Amino acid sequence: MKIRTLATAGTLTAGIALFGVLGAGVASAATPIVEPEQGRIGLSLSNAETAALAASPIPDAISDIVPGSQRWIELAPGSALTVGPDGKLSAPDRVVIGEAAAHAGGYVDVYLADPNNPANAGYVTLAYQYWN
């Protein structure tokens, strides 16, 4: 139980850092997303913010803190990335984020979630790709 508490605290700290880094700019277009019924908070990033996130060490740092079994990524239709028969994604999180940024109007929504809320199916972080 103590390890899970520490992991959750570490994830929360990383999430706060993510929100601080991406949301600190005066001209920031990041849109906060608050979904209490889903037990999660997040940001919808602009294309430029998505590119900046992909180029930063944040995705790798979160991957180091949060095990793959607790991170959810939903690929946009037409993604060049693949999911294997075991359900695992073929690319690191930063590549998924970068793929969204490489498309015109592409962006990601990123969330920090309560893994104990049934809506989150045990996931701590969630990311969704979008593009036109």
C-alpha positions as a Python dict, from the first residue, in 0.01 Angstrom:
ca = {
    (1, 'M'): (0, 0, 0),
    (2, 'K'): (284, 238, 83),
    (3, 'I'): (446, 184, -258),
    (4, 'R'): (116, 255, -434),
    (5, 'T'): (74, 573, -229),
    (6, 'L'): (426, 685, -319),
    (7, 'A'): (369, 605, -687),
    (8, 'T'): (45, 801, -686),
    (9, 'A'): (212, 1093, -509),
    (10, 'G'): (495, 1085, -763),
    (11, 'T'): (250, 1081, -1049),
    (12, 'L'): (55, 1368, -899),
    (13, 'T'): (378, 1567, -864),
    (14, 'A'): (468, 1493, -1228),
    (15, 'G'): (120, 1595, -1337),
    (16, 'I'): (137, 1922, -1147),
    (17, 'A'): (477, 1987, -1305),
    (18, 'L'): (330, 1914, -1649),
    (19, 'F'): (43, 2155, -1590),
    (20, 'G'): (283, 2417, -1456),
    (21, 'V'): (524, 2392, -1748),
    (22, 'L'): (259, 2387, -2018),
    (23, 'G'): (14, 2622, -1855),
    (24, 'A'): (256, 2888, -1733),
    (25, 'G'): (290, 3092, -2052),
    (26, 'V'): (103, 3419, -2078),
    (27, 'A'): (-13, 3334, -2432),
    (28, 'S'): (-83, 2973, -2346),
    (29, 'A'): (-376, 2821, -2530),
    (30, 'A'): (-393, 2511, -2312),
    (31, 'T'): (-750, 2455, -2206),
    (32, 'P'): (-802, 2301, -1863),
    (33, 'I'): (-1029, 1997, -1854),
    (34, 'V'): (-1194, 1908, -1523),
    (35, 'E'): (-1406, 1592, -1515),
    (36, 'P'): (-1484, 1517, -1149),
    (37, 'E'): (-1736, 1245, -1241),
    (38, 'Q'): (-1456, 1069, -1431),
    (39, 'G'): (-1205, 1135, -1152),
    (40, 'R'): (-958, 1316, -1376),
    (41, 'I'): (-815, 1654, -1464),
    (42, 'G'): (-626, 1745, -1775),
    (43, 'L'): (-524, 1987, -2045),
    (44, 'S'): (-620, 2015, -2407),
    (45, 'L'): (-304, 2138, -2579),
    (46, 'S'): (-268, 2348, -2891),
    (47, 'N'): (-61, 2217, -3182),
    (48, 'A'): (241, 2422, -3070),
    (49, 'E'): (207, 2304, -2709),
    (50, 'T'): (173, 1944, -2829),
    (51, 'A'): (498, 1982, -3027),
    (52, 'A'): (670, 2139, -2725),
    (53, 'L'): (554, 1855, -2501),
    (54, 'A'): (681, 1594, -2750),
    (55, 'A'): (1022, 1766, -2761),
    (56, 'S'): (1048, 1792, -2382),
    (57, 'P'): (1168, 1531, -2132),
    (58, 'I'): (823, 1521, -1967),
    (59, 'P'): (678, 1218, -2155),
    (60, 'D'): (987, 1009, -2079),
    (61, 'A'): (987, 1122, -1714),
    (62, 'I'): (623, 1023, -1676),
    (63, 'S'): (699, 688, -1844),
    (64, 'D'): (974, 636, -1586),
    (65, 'I'): (735, 708, -1299),
    (66, 'V'): (410, 549, -1420),
    (67, 'P'): (424, 185, -1540),
    (68, 'G'): (295, 115, -1891),
    (69, 'S'): (4, -79, -1746),
    (70, 'Q'): (-120, 244, -1584),
    (71, 'R'): (-87, 471, -1891),
    (72, 'W'): (-361, 485, -2156),
    (73, 'I'): (-306, 627, -2505),
    (74, 'E'): (-577, 645, -2767),
    (75, 'L'): (-450, 680, -3123),
    (76, 'A'): (-631, 898, -3376),
    (77, 'P'): (-781, 729, -3682),
    (78, 'G'): (-511, 706, -3947),
    (79, 'S'): (-222, 685, -3701),
    (80, 'A'): (89, 523, -3847),
    (81, 'L'): (164, 368, -3507),
    (82, 'T'): (55, 15, -3434),
    (83, 'V'): (-69, -181, -3139),
    (84, 'G'): (58, -537, -3118),
    (85, 'P'): (-148, -848, -3046),
    (86, 'D'): (-55, -810, -2678),
    (87, 'G'): (-224, -468, -2673),
    (88, 'K'): (104, -280, -2634),
    (89, 'L'): (183, 28, -2837),
    (90, 'S'): (480, 14, -3073),
    (91, 'A'): (618, 358, -2980),
    (92, 'P'): (713, 565, -2675),
    (93, 'D'): (464, 824, -2550),
    (94, 'R'): (670, 1116, -2688),
    (95, 'V'): (644, 966, -3039),
    (96, 'V'): (266, 939, -3004),
    (97, 'I'): (250, 1303, -2896),
    (98, 'G'): (489, 1405, -3176),
    (99, 'E'): (278, 1225, -3435),
    (100, 'A'): (-23, 1435, -3335),
    (101, 'A'): (185, 1755, -3350),
    (102, 'A'): (311, 1666, -3699),
    (103, 'H'): (-42, 1680, -3842),
    (104, 'A'): (-207, 2010, -3934),
    (105, 'G'): (-426, 2104, -3639),
    (106, 'G'): (-305, 1800, -3446),
    (107, 'Y'): (-308, 1805, -3068),
    (108, 'V'): (-339, 1589, -2760),
    (109, 'D'): (-554, 1594, -2451),
    (110, 'V'): (-360, 1472, -2147),
    (111, 'Y'): (-511, 1371, -1814),
    (112, 'L'): (-404, 1281, -1464),
    (113, 'A'): (-661, 1031, -1338),
    (114, 'D'): (-766, 859, -1019),
    (115, 'P'): (-691, 492, -1090),
    (116, 'N'): (-950, 390, -829),
    (117, 'N'): (-1235, 552, -1022),
    (118, 'P'): (-1401, 279, -1233),
    (119, 'A'): (-1420, 518, -1531),
    (120, 'N'): (-1040, 514, -1554),
    (121, 'A'): (-997, 135, -1545),
    (122, 'G'): (-688, 159, -1324),
    (123, 'Y'): (-504, 412, -1544),
    (124, 'V'): (-316, 703, -1387),
    (125, 'T'): (-238, 899, -1704),
    (126, 'L'): (-441, 918, -2024),
    (127, 'A'): (-356, 1080, -2356),
    (128, 'Y'): (-572, 1113, -2665),
    (129, 'Q'): (-447, 1205, -3014),
    (130, 'Y'): (-655, 1428, -3242),
    (131, 'W'): (-607, 1583, -3585),
    (132, 'N'): (-816, 1699, -3879),
}
